[in-house]
Amino acid sequence: MANTIVVTDGDFETKVEKAQGVVLVDFWAEWCGPCKMIAPIVEQIAAEHSGKLTVGKLDVDSNANTAMKYGVMSIPTLILFKDGQPVERLVGYMPKERLLAKIKPHLN
């Protein structure tokens, strides 16, 4: 998890909502199989786009308030924020190419 940051209810506003640039937040849980499948892909994207993209991981079991605020009903859910505003929502496991197709247009 070297290229990702841990995000919590307590620091979500600072790390995501007030952040300049593009932040991808992975809403996940330890018990979630598809979350474990997508985690290495999210890590790769974080490493490959370091400097252009911040990637945060939010454990929904420990941080239910933020998950509820953004209407996260199933996991994994990835929400892409640009200058603090949600611009893209991706739900469920998907291959790296499909994730990148949704993320790259926002990285300019």
C-alpha positions in Angstrom: 0.0 0.0 0.0 3.0 2.3 -0.5 1.3 4.4 -3.2 -2.1 4.8 -1.4 -3.2 6.7 1.6 -5.6 5.6 4.3 -8.7 7.8 4.5 -11.1 7.9 7.5 -14.3 9.7 8.5 -12.1 12.0 10.5 -9.8 13.2 7.7 -12.0 12.7 4.6 -12.8 16.4 4.3 -9.1 17.3 4.5 -7.7 14.6 2.3 -10.4 14.4 -0.3 -13.1 17.1 -0.3 -10.6 20.0 0.1 -7.9 18.4 -2.0 -6.8 20.0 -5.2 -6.5 17.7 -8.2 -7.7 14.2 -8.7 -8.4 11.7 -5.8 -9.6 8.2 -6.3 -11.2 6.7 -3.2 -11.6 3.0 -2.9 -14.4 2.1 -0.5 -13.7 -1.4 0.7 -13.9 -3.9 3.6 -11.6 -6.7 4.8 -14.2 -9.4 4.3 -15.0 -8.4 0.7 -13.7 -10.8 -1.9 -14.1 -8.5 -4.9 -12.4 -5.7 -2.9 -9.3 -8.0 -2.5 -9.4 -8.8 -6.2 -9.4 -5.1 -7.3 -6.9 -3.9 -4.6 -3.7 -4.9 -6.6 -5.2 -3.1 -9.7 -5.9 0.0 -7.7 -2.3 -0.2 -6.3 -0.9 -0.4 -9.9 -2.9 2.6 -11.0 -1.7 4.6 -7.9 1.9 3.7 -8.8 1.7 4.4 -12.5 -0.1 7.7 -12.0 1.8 9.0 -9.0 1.9 12.8 -9.1 -1.3 13.1 -11.2 -3.6 11.0 -9.0 -3.9 10.5 -5.3 -5.4 7.1 -4.3 -7.1 6.7 -0.9 -8.6 3.6 0.7 -11.5 3.9 3.1 -12.6 0.9 5.1 -16.4 1.1 5.2 -16.7 -1.0 8.4 -14.6 1.5 10.4 -15.9 4.6 8.5 -19.6 4.2 7.9 -20.4 7.9 8.0 -18.5 8.8 4.9 -19.8 5.7 3.1 -23.3 6.7 3.9 -22.7 10.3 2.9 -21.7 9.2 -0.5 -24.4 6.5 -0.9 -22.1 3.6 -1.0 -24.4 0.6 -1.0 -22.1 -2.1 -2.3 -18.4 -2.6 -2.4 -16.0 -2.2 -3.9 -17.1 1.3 -4.9 -14.5 3.7 -6.3 -15.4 7.3 -6.4 -13.2 9.7 -8.4 -13.1 13.3 -7.0 -11.7 16.2 -8.9 -11.0 19.3 -6.8 -13.2 17.9 -4.1 -16.2 17.1 -6.3 -17.2 13.5 -7.2 -17.0 13.1 -11.0 -17.1 9.4 -11.5 -18.5 6.3 -9.6 -17.4 2.8 -10.3 -19.1 -0.1 -8.6 -17.9 -3.7 -8.4 -14.8 -5.4 -9.7 -13.6 -4.5 -13.2 -10.4 -5.0 -15.2 -7.6 -2.4 -15.1 -8.3 -1.3 -18.7 -12.0 -0.4 -17.9 -10.9 1.5 -14.7 -8.3 3.5 -16.6 -10.8 4.3 -19.3 -12.9 6.0 -16.7 -10.1 7.7 -14.8 -7.7 8.9 -17.5 -10.0 11.6 -19.0 -10.0 13.4 -15.6 -6.1 13.4 -15.2 -5.4 16.4 -17.5 
